[in-house]
C-alpha cells in the first residue's frame, strides 16, 4: 500500500506535459479484441488500470507488448470468453470487455466490475442495450453471461447518458447486422476517441460527440495504428495545482476544448487562463474567490474534477457550493479535508465549503482516485506535512504524478 507525503509547497511554476487519457485508453484497449490482427496504440499511460486491462487481454489470448507508452496487441486469436474475477475486480473499466467479447465470440462471461466506491454503479443500461441488440442475458453470482447468434442493430434510448454503456454499445453495434441508433448517448471526448479509433479500423459511425450516435454494422474491422487523446482530468488537476499554490504555468499536450467547463470556472474564480492549440496557460497569482459548481455529463462540468475543486475552494475567498448529480457517493474526500482543518458540510448531494481556511497537514486516506488527487492538492497548500494512505487509488489514474509535481516545485514523494 503506497503512501504519499506532501509538504507545503511554494507557488508552482513551469511547464508540465499531460499523459494519455486513462478513460480513452481502457475502451480502446478492450476494442482491440474486435480485430483479428495486430493493433498499435500510442500514448497509452502506464497506470495500474491500463496494466490490469493488458493483463486481462493477454489472459483472453491477446499477445500484448508495451514499449513505454506504445502498446502492441495481436488478437489474431481470441481464446477465451471468460474474464477472471481477480483481475476484473480491480477496475471498473473492466466491464468494457463485455461488448468486444460478445461481438467476436458470440458469448461472454463477465465478472462484475470493481473500481471506486463512489456509488452503486449498476450496469443495467449496458444490459438493456445488449438485449436490444439481440443478446441473451443470464445473471450468475458475481458475473453475467451474455450470448447471441448474431447481434442485430436496433434503436436504443439510454435513460442516462452513461459513458461506459455508450462505449460498450458502439463497440457491439460496429459488428452487428444493420443500423443501430443510440439516443441520449454520452458525448464525452473519450467516447469520440473510441469512435475515431473504430472508424480508423473501418467501422461506420456518425454523430459521436452528440446525443445521437448512428452505427452501421460491418462484417469485420481491420487492425490499425492509433494515438489516443491526452488526459483532460490530469490536465484539470494540474490547473488546480497551480491555482491552489497561487502559481502560474503551462499545461502541455492538452486539448483546451475538452476542458471548457474547468477553464471557465477557474476564470470566473479569478485565474487568468490562456488557451493555445495544444496547451493551456494559467496564472493564479491574484486572489481567487469561491464559486458554485454542478457536475453534469459532457459538455457540463466533469464529475471527475469536483473533488479537486473542493480542495481549492477551502483556500479561496467566500463560500463555495458543489452539487454532485452524476454519482451518489462522491464526497468521500470531504471528511479527510475536514481533518486538515477544512469546514465543509454535506447536505444530500451538495457540499458547502467555507473558504479562506488555512489547512494543516494531517494523516489522511484516499478512498477513491479523484478524492485522493484532491488530498494531494490540499497537501500542497496545507501547513506542514500531509501523509496520504491509499496511494494505490491515485496510481490508477495519474502517471508519474509525484515526479511531475516535483518538477514544478512541489515537495512531494511516495514510498
Ligand atoms: C466513466 C469514467 C469515470 C467518470 C464517469 C462519468 C471510465 C473508465 N470511467 O465511468 O471516470 O466519472 O464516466 O463521467 O471511463 N449508470 C447506471 N446504469 C448503468 C451505467 C451507469 O445507472 O448501466 C449510472 C452510474 O451509476 C452513474 C451514472 O450513470 O450514476 C454515470 O455513470 P457512467 O457514465 O456509466 O460512468 P462510467 O462509464 O462507469
Boltz pocket constraint, residues with backbone or C-beta under 6 A from the ligand:
constraints:
  - pocket:
      binder: B
      contacts: [[A, 22], [A, 23], [A, 24], [A, 26], [A, 92], [A, 93], [A, 119], [A, 120], [A, 121], [A, 122], [A, 123], [A, 124], [A, 125], [A, 126], [A, 127], [A, 160], [A, 161], [A, 162], [A, 163], [A, 164], [A, 165], [A, 186], [A, 190], [A, 303], [A, 304], [A, 325], [A, 326], [A, 327], [A, 328]]
      max_distance: 6.0
